[in-house]
């Protein structure tokens, strides 16, 4: 756990120190790495028989969590915009 946190903090420090440089190639590299990680995660999930057998239950739970997260985000964004507009003096 400490190794992961140390690696993340090292990356943050390097990003902070190199923020004045243009590093366009890093965005492409990060995108490819994230896609690769998602692909490997899919292979791991697909190979796990317990997950495959319970996919219908997991799918319903995931749908409920997703819908609740979207609803909560929309409600809180509305509240935030209401207070921002109220602070600026805009009438709704």
Protein Blocks (a to p, Z undefined) as FASTA:
>chain_A
ZZmmmmmmmmmmmmmmmmmpccfklmmmmmmmmmmmmmmmmmmmmmmmklmmmmmmmmmm
mmmmmmmmmmmmmmmmmmmmmmmmmmnopaZZ
